[in-house]
Structures are given as C-alpha cells and as structure tokens.
Amino acid sequence: MRLRTTAVAAATTLLSVGAAAVAAGRYATDAALKPAPGRPLPNEPPLTVHATAAGQITLTRSLASLRPGTYGLTGRSCHAVVGPVIEDAPHSADCVVRRLERVSHGDLTPGTRVRLTPQVHVGNPRDALGIDHADVDVPGELGPLPAWFVPGERSTWVITTHGLGTTREHPMVVMPFLRRLRVPVLDLAYRGDPGAPRPEDGISHLGDTEWRDLDAAVRYAVGYGATGVVLHGWSTGASMALHTAVNSALRHRVLGIVLDSPVLDWQATLRALAAARRIPAPLLSLALRAAEGRTGLHDSRVPELTDPERLTVPTLIVHGPGDTLAPWYASRELAGRRRDLVTLHTVRQAPHAAMWNADPEAYEEALRRFLTPFL
C-alpha cells in the first residue's frame, strides 16, 4: 500500500512539474512572440526627457541615446523625431543633447519616459510626408489586408513589409526616396497588424506563416499591372520576403529582395526577445520547445530557405553587428555562401531594423545601386 501511495505521489509530482513546464513555456513564448505593433521592442532601454529647447532635447545618457542617426522617440502619449547628437551643446555628464526635428503629437515635458524606435513617421503617407496614396485592401488568406499604394511611373513595384515592434508606418522612411525613383510602392499590413485579420493563435511566427500575406500582395501587384516586384522587408518582414522569393507560385515575378535586419536564426531571436522581456534563463529552453510546438518552427526551416540551390534572385542584405535581436553572423554567412547573388551592406552602431536610421544617405545609395537594374 505504501509503495502504491509513493508511486501515485511521484506520478502526481511529475504531472505537476510537466504542467508547470508547459505553462512556463507558453508564458515565455507569449512574452516573446506577442509584441504589440508599434510598441518599441524590449531591447531598447527607457530614457528620460530632462529638458527641451528650440530644436534640442536632452535625454538620459546611454549607448542608445548616443547612437548616430535619426530616430523616432515614443512614449505613452507622445511621438517625436530626433536627429544626431549635438556635441557642443551644454549638458551634464549623465545627459546627452540631440537635435529635436519635430514633435508629432503629445508633450515632451521633463520626466517623460521614452524609447528610441526606428519608426520615424506616424499617420499615413499623405499626412506624414505629403505623398498621395490610395488605401487599398489586398485579398489575403485570412481576410482583407489593408495597404497603402503610392503610384509611380515604373512597371516594377516595390512591396514593403515591416517587422517586429513596428507597423506599416515604418517603411515610410524609404518612401520619399522611392518616389524620386518614380517606383510604385505597396506598403502592406499583414496578419496581426491593426486593421488586419488576427492569426488564430495570436502570436508571431517570425515570418514562417506571415509570408503568405506577402505572397497575396505579389498577386495583387501583378493583377494591377506590375511586370515584376522587388520585396523590401525589415526584421520578420525580411524573412517573409525570403520565404516568398523561394516558395511563391509567382516567384518568377520577384526580381530581387532587400533584407533589412533579417531574422535568419529564429531560435537566437526568440531567446533574445524572451531575455529582453526578463524571462528567467531557466525558462528559455522551455520557450523554444513551446514555440516549436505552437508555431511549427524547427531547426531546418530557415536553412532550407537560404540553401544555395533555392535562393535564385539578387539580394541586398542591410545589417550590422549592433543588432542584438537578429544576429548579424547569419546575414554574413548567407552573403558569403551566395556571393554571386547577395550583396551585404554593413551598418555599424545600429540596433535591430534601424539600418536606415543610422545612416540614411548610405542606406539609400546602396538601395539605389541595387534597384537601378530592375527599373
């Protein structure tokens, strides 16, 4: 009797531990893969506004606030755009002064908590940039996908897809440049975005299922007269572009792909997201296993996409070693394996998906060189 009781207690304990492990794995996965669109990723440290003056803002001094370039600055009820550090502006040792380009909405009063974001513009292309556009719906697998269409004279379209922690407002950073090239642009919102259908499980699959929405955008573009498309994606949007170029039934219409900070090692990205959301280290392996079960991701999926035999279109990768969410080494390895097709433009001192922000002029020049043969 005592042996049976002990066995039952041991089995109950194992079941309890197993249930706790499953729950912990789901919690960690949710924390990593349910980022709110438009909310800065957790790897960006919070900053405090100390003061503002004409064309200047004083922020907490950190590696983030010292980065070169142009960024959005967002808080609970405010958004602004900040430019480079003003080296000769008076400030205390624990602060940094940056150029304040504009305040989109809200107030930047002293004490306001903010984060830097690569998403510079808010609103739509007309309100934010003065660029005329049409609001269109792309028929998608889960339902209509809202998109902005900016017309142009070329028959090659550029289709843009944002990534983690941003919305379709993020690709507006390259719209003025693409407009100067007279290229039509289709800027897509995909499953899980505001106004788009929600996936049944409510979590990001890091491009592994979302790519089918981009595939739908390719069909839409071809249906409305595009003779070819270039896919330009950031973060998971870059992974979507890679999936589409390899798997789409219309991949022969994909002339090239631009991968900004692509998520090529999903396990490393999931670990980084979970750690940034303060998931305890012992739960990280549980999160990986839970993610495999919930999303269908596994070790071989992305290597299949980057197989030398499967990647067949010219590719521009824009990435750098400062990315702590999507490791740069994976981009470097892909470029090294396909030197005949892949060009790697390295950007220093840029966080995830902020390669344009760190050096807009160099970014656009690399993009111009890549796009010119397709126009």
MARDREN-936956 format. One record per residue (C-alpha): residue number from 1; x, y, z. Coordinates in Angstrom, 3 decimals, m for minus. Layout:
PT,NUM,X,Y,Z
...
END
This chain:
PT,1,0.000,0.000,0.000
PT,2,2.797,2.337,0.939
PT,3,4.546,1.574,m2.393
PT,4,1.377,2.363,m4.340
PT,5,0.922,5.635,m2.453
PT,6,4.519,6.610,m3.149
PT,7,4.109,5.808,m6.841
PT,8,0.931,7.865,m7.061
PT,9,2.617,10.798,m5.316
PT,10,5.601,10.591,m7.658
PT,11,3.358,10.451,m10.716
PT,12,1.343,13.412,m9.439
PT,13,4.541,15.370,m8.867
PT,14,5.773,14.595,m12.378
PT,15,2.449,15.640,m13.857
PT,16,2.542,18.860,m11.858
PT,17,6.097,19.583,m12.972
PT,18,5.135,18.788,m16.555
PT,19,2.108,21.090,m16.428
PT,20,4.202,23.820,m14.870
PT,21,6.801,23.412,m17.610
PT,22,4.146,23.662,m20.331
PT,23,2.638,26.744,m18.675
PT,24,6.066,28.321,m18.270
PT,25,6.893,27.603,m21.894
PT,26,3.645,29.166,m23.084
PT,27,4.213,32.203,m20.868
PT,28,7.720,32.714,m22.196
PT,29,6.580,32.224,m25.788
PT,30,3.733,34.716,m25.364
PT,31,6.093,37.260,m23.849
PT,32,8.490,36.919,m26.774
PT,33,6.117,36.455,m29.695
PT,34,3.231,38.750,m28.820
PT,35,4.851,42.163,m29.307
PT,36,2.291,44.932,m29.606
PT,37,2.539,46.516,m33.085
PT,38,4.014,49.974,m32.848
PT,39,5.408,49.474,m29.348
PT,40,9.229,49.603,m29.199
PT,41,10.914,46.265,m28.705
PT,42,12.088,45.474,m25.162
PT,43,15.747,45.591,m26.121
PT,44,15.514,49.388,m26.306
PT,45,16.267,50.905,m22.874
PT,46,13.883,53.504,m21.450
PT,47,15.161,57.087,m21.468
PT,48,14.065,60.136,m19.531
PT,49,13.452,63.552,m21.057
PT,50,15.405,66.083,m18.980
PT,51,14.760,69.250,m20.969
PT,52,13.757,70.640,m24.344
PT,53,14.761,73.850,m26.083
PT,54,14.449,75.242,m29.588
PT,55,15.453,72.346,m31.831
PT,56,17.049,70.394,m28.965
PT,57,16.147,67.673,m26.491
PT,58,18.154,66.473,m23.504
PT,59,17.925,62.763,m22.706
PT,60,19.421,60.269,m20.295
PT,61,22.953,59.421,m21.398
PT,62,23.313,55.815,m22.598
PT,63,24.698,53.863,m25.525
PT,64,21.249,54.079,m27.104
PT,65,20.848,57.847,m26.796
PT,66,24.369,58.340,m28.191
PT,67,23.713,56.415,m31.403
PT,68,24.260,58.327,m34.643
PT,69,21.363,58.988,m36.983
PT,70,17.658,59.813,m36.959
PT,71,15.069,58.005,m34.836
PT,72,11.528,58.153,m33.642
PT,73,11.141,58.902,m29.940
PT,74,7.987,57.457,m28.471
PT,75,6.292,57.427,m25.085
PT,76,2.902,56.528,m23.700
PT,77,1.166,59.504,m25.313
PT,78,3.826,61.212,m27.400
PT,79,5.949,60.791,m30.501
PT,80,8.797,62.915,m31.790
PT,81,11.702,62.671,m34.222
PT,82,15.263,63.192,m33.035
PT,83,18.363,63.728,m35.136
PT,84,22.077,63.463,m34.410
PT,85,23.801,64.240,m31.136
PT,86,24.738,67.910,m30.723
PT,87,28.255,67.546,m29.363
PT,88,28.856,71.160,m28.352
PT,89,25.524,71.736,m26.591
PT,90,25.894,72.323,m22.838
PT,91,24.776,69.333,m20.752
PT,92,25.544,67.467,m17.564
PT,93,27.704,64.349,m17.565
PT,94,24.731,61.977,m17.276
PT,95,22.825,63.514,m20.208
PT,96,23.081,63.833,m23.972
PT,97,21.614,66.504,m26.244
PT,98,20.161,65.541,m29.616
PT,99,18.572,67.595,m32.345
PT,100,14.793,67.683,m31.981
PT,101,13.422,67.557,m35.518
PT,102,9.730,67.728,m34.656
PT,103,7.072,66.624,m32.186
PT,104,4.408,64.591,m33.981
PT,105,1.991,64.593,m31.048
PT,106,1.941,64.901,m27.274
PT,107,4.293,66.750,m24.943
PT,108,7.915,66.053,m24.039
PT,109,7.855,67.506,m20.561
PT,110,10.772,66.827,m18.194
PT,111,10.397,63.417,m16.618
PT,112,8.620,61.868,m19.614
PT,113,9.760,58.292,m20.202
PT,114,10.517,57.500,m23.840
PT,115,12.288,54.955,m26.055
PT,116,14.023,55.260,m29.392
PT,117,12.347,53.480,m32.306
PT,118,13.234,53.040,m35.988
PT,119,9.655,54.057,m36.791
PT,120,10.141,57.733,m37.615
PT,121,6.769,58.645,m39.146
PT,122,3.248,58.307,m37.776
PT,123,m0.025,58.557,m39.660
PT,124,m0.243,57.821,m43.372
PT,125,1.939,58.869,m46.327
PT,126,m0.211,61.889,m47.123
PT,127,m0.322,63.300,m43.605
PT,128,3.243,62.387,m42.631
PT,129,5.076,63.047,m45.906
PT,130,2.705,64.886,m48.222
PT,131,2.758,61.879,m50.586
PT,132,m0.538,60.999,m52.248
PT,133,m1.593,57.402,m51.817
PT,134,m4.601,55.130,m52.084
PT,135,m5.946,52.968,m49.262
PT,136,m6.397,49.500,m50.744
PT,137,m7.297,46.038,m49.478
PT,138,m5.218,43.056,m50.553
PT,139,m7.215,39.795,m50.531
PT,140,m5.344,37.601,m48.061
PT,141,m5.571,34.065,m46.754
PT,142,m7.271,35.178,m43.523
PT,143,m9.171,38.149,m44.953
PT,144,m8.573,41.634,m46.417
PT,145,m5.145,43.136,m45.701
PT,146,m5.011,46.947,m45.585
PT,147,m2.210,48.535,m47.578
PT,148,m1.080,51.925,m48.820
PT,149,m0.424,52.186,m52.528
PT,150,1.797,55.022,m53.743
PT,151,1.564,55.249,m57.553
PT,152,4.605,55.621,m59.798
PT,153,5.523,55.519,m63.471
PT,154,7.612,52.333,m63.398
PT,155,6.241,48.869,m64.138
PT,156,8.359,47.368,m61.336
PT,157,6.726,47.715,m57.940
PT,158,8.383,47.704,m54.525
PT,159,6.375,45.886,m51.848
PT,160,7.369,46.774,m48.287
PT,161,6.776,44.783,m45.103
PT,162,7.642,45.951,m41.594
PT,163,8.919,43.783,m38.761
PT,164,8.723,43.234,m35.019
PT,165,7.671,46.161,m32.862
PT,166,6.619,48.411,m35.760
PT,167,3.696,48.873,m38.159
PT,168,3.378,49.722,m41.843
PT,169,4.309,53.264,m40.809
PT,170,7.935,52.127,m40.519
PT,171,8.579,51.635,m44.287
PT,172,7.578,55.253,m44.847
PT,173,11.233,56.103,m44.135
PT,174,12.115,54.999,m47.699
PT,175,9.000,56.322,m49.457
PT,176,10.441,59.744,m50.381
PT,177,13.477,58.016,m51.894
PT,178,11.350,55.531,m53.853
PT,179,9.109,58.343,m55.023
PT,180,12.137,60.100,m56.506
PT,181,12.813,56.897,m58.453
PT,182,9.170,57.003,m59.662
PT,183,8.584,53.481,m58.346
PT,184,5.096,52.332,m57.296
PT,185,5.070,51.236,m53.652
PT,186,2.675,48.849,m51.927
PT,187,3.138,49.099,m48.139
PT,188,1.419,46.118,m46.544
PT,189,m0.204,45.477,m43.173
PT,190,m0.310,41.744,m42.520
PT,191,m1.934,39.328,m40.074
PT,192,m1.874,40.635,m36.514
PT,193,m1.468,44.282,m37.553
PT,194,m4.041,46.969,m36.712
PT,195,m6.909,46.607,m39.181
PT,196,m5.681,43.225,m40.466
PT,197,m7.013,39.767,m39.543
PT,198,m5.617,38.225,m36.373
PT,199,m3.954,34.817,m36.552
PT,200,m5.867,32.164,m34.627
PT,201,m3.078,31.623,m32.091
PT,202,m2.402,35.354,m31.723
PT,203,1.378,35.036,m31.909
PT,204,4.069,35.906,m34.430
PT,205,5.546,33.028,m36.429
PT,206,8.590,35.159,m37.328
PT,207,7.592,35.177,m40.996
PT,208,7.013,31.426,m41.318
PT,209,3.252,31.820,m41.936
PT,210,3.029,35.591,m42.423
PT,211,4.833,35.271,m45.763
PT,212,1.582,34.089,m47.337
PT,213,0.208,37.613,m46.836
PT,214,3.170,38.991,m48.756
PT,215,2.535,36.368,m51.429
PT,216,m1.008,37.751,m51.672
PT,217,0.456,41.241,m52.132
PT,218,2.569,39.959,m55.037
PT,219,m0.578,38.547,m56.676
PT,220,m2.302,41.882,m56.111
PT,221,0.558,43.829,m57.699
PT,222,0.711,41.554,m60.746
PT,223,m3.059,41.743,m61.079
PT,224,m2.845,45.539,m61.232
PT,225,m0.136,45.730,m63.862
PT,226,3.226,45.131,m62.190
PT,227,5.565,43.302,m64.558
PT,228,7.887,42.492,m61.662
PT,229,8.298,43.244,m57.963
PT,230,11.107,43.894,m55.525
PT,231,10.340,42.800,m51.964
PT,232,11.750,45.060,m49.236
PT,233,11.338,43.766,m45.713
PT,234,12.570,44.636,m42.237
PT,235,13.130,42.055,m39.481
PT,236,10.388,39.414,m39.775
PT,237,9.224,41.270,m42.884
PT,238,12.622,40.430,m44.377
PT,239,12.088,36.774,m43.507
PT,240,8.690,36.997,m45.221
PT,241,10.416,38.328,m48.342
PT,242,12.875,35.443,m48.320
PT,243,10.077,32.894,m47.904
PT,244,8.135,34.483,m50.765
PT,245,11.093,34.596,m53.133
PT,246,11.667,30.878,m52.541
PT,247,8.142,29.471,m52.184
PT,248,5.683,31.696,m54.066
PT,249,3.941,30.372,m57.153
PT,250,4.718,33.838,m58.570
PT,251,8.390,33.803,m57.580
PT,252,9.299,34.317,m61.253
PT,253,7.827,37.834,m60.835
PT,254,10.143,38.568,m57.896
PT,255,13.113,40.394,m59.416
PT,256,15.020,40.969,m56.198
PT,257,14.722,41.166,m52.421
PT,258,16.004,43.652,m49.843
PT,259,16.513,42.166,m46.386
PT,260,16.954,44.697,m43.592
PT,261,17.945,43.011,m40.297
PT,262,16.519,39.647,m41.390
PT,263,15.529,37.042,m38.812
PT,264,17.529,34.082,m40.126
PT,265,18.139,32.302,m36.799
PT,266,14.705,32.140,m35.173
PT,267,15.991,30.461,m32.017
PT,268,18.505,33.233,m31.365
PT,269,15.819,35.873,m31.953
PT,270,13.330,34.137,m29.673
PT,271,15.950,33.814,m26.927
PT,272,16.870,37.494,m27.264
PT,273,13.225,38.621,m27.163
PT,274,12.450,36.457,m24.154
PT,275,15.564,37.607,m22.299
PT,276,14.787,41.261,m23.076
PT,277,11.337,40.739,m21.554
PT,278,13.075,39.461,m18.402
PT,279,12.068,35.836,m18.836
PT,280,14.241,33.844,m16.371
PT,281,17.074,31.971,m18.056
PT,282,15.793,28.521,m16.961
PT,283,12.583,29.150,m18.937
PT,284,14.323,29.969,m22.220
PT,285,14.705,26.349,m23.305
PT,286,11.041,25.784,m22.412
PT,287,10.115,28.781,m24.550
PT,288,11.989,27.314,m27.514
PT,289,10.205,23.984,m27.204
PT,290,6.850,25.685,m26.731
PT,291,7.495,27.873,m29.783
PT,292,8.279,24.803,m31.882
PT,293,5.020,23.202,m30.857
PT,294,2.868,26.313,m31.263
PT,295,4.330,27.755,m34.452
PT,296,5.672,24.754,m36.325
PT,297,9.123,26.294,m36.451
PT,298,12.042,23.918,m36.306
PT,299,15.774,23.951,m36.841
PT,300,15.754,23.185,m40.546
PT,301,13.159,25.643,m41.832
PT,302,15.300,28.749,m42.373
PT,303,18.378,26.844,m43.630
PT,304,16.080,25.383,m46.281
PT,305,15.276,28.918,m47.415
PT,306,18.900,30.006,m47.589
PT,307,20.053,26.871,m49.395
PT,308,22.285,27.898,m52.314
PT,309,20.098,25.942,m54.706
PT,310,16.888,27.700,m53.633
PT,311,17.890,31.367,m53.485
PT,312,17.766,32.472,m57.116
PT,313,17.202,36.244,m57.136
PT,314,19.571,39.156,m56.484
PT,315,19.508,40.027,m52.794
PT,316,20.628,43.080,m50.833
PT,317,21.143,42.478,m47.113
PT,318,21.466,45.570,m44.926
PT,319,22.552,44.580,m41.448
PT,320,25.181,45.163,m38.793
PT,321,26.878,43.732,m35.701
PT,322,24.948,46.054,m33.369
PT,323,21.743,44.055,m33.856
PT,324,21.095,42.097,m30.659
PT,325,17.816,40.506,m31.797
PT,326,18.630,39.093,m35.243
PT,327,22.284,38.041,m35.237
PT,328,24.430,39.611,m37.918
PT,329,26.522,36.465,m38.318
PT,330,23.614,34.726,m40.081
PT,331,23.421,37.505,m42.674
PT,332,27.176,37.446,m43.105
PT,333,27.142,33.687,m43.622
PT,334,24.352,33.885,m46.202
PT,335,26.200,36.594,m48.107
PT,336,29.367,34.518,m48.022
PT,337,27.599,31.449,m49.381
PT,338,25.957,33.287,m52.261
PT,339,28.459,35.876,m53.396
PT,340,27.017,35.614,m56.905
PT,341,23.587,36.851,m55.750
PT,342,23.912,38.507,m52.349
PT,343,25.336,41.933,m51.536
PT,344,25.900,42.715,m47.854
PT,345,25.812,46.378,m46.829
PT,346,27.152,46.559,m43.280
PT,347,25.881,49.273,m40.925
PT,348,27.669,49.927,m37.645
PT,349,26.094,51.204,m34.424
PT,350,22.548,50.381,m35.484
PT,351,20.013,48.375,m33.455
PT,352,17.553,45.921,m34.916
PT,353,15.708,47.157,m38.033
PT,354,17.285,50.615,m37.751
PT,355,19.851,50.423,m40.552
PT,356,18.275,53.359,m42.412
PT,357,18.120,55.391,m39.206
PT,358,21.830,55.060,m38.513
PT,359,22.918,56.369,m41.920
PT,360,20.056,57.319,m44.277
PT,361,22.284,58.584,m47.101
PT,362,24.440,55.454,m47.304
PT,363,21.361,53.242,m46.989
PT,364,19.592,54.955,m49.862
PT,365,22.685,54.892,m52.032
PT,366,23.021,51.124,m51.516
PT,367,19.331,50.782,m52.313
PT,368,19.659,52.940,m55.436
PT,369,22.520,50.817,m56.771
PT,370,20.547,47.642,m56.125
PT,371,17.236,48.821,m57.642
PT,372,18.549,50.562,m60.761
PT,373,18.917,47.390,m62.907
PT,374,15.261,46.489,m62.268
PT,375,13.796,49.853,m63.322
END
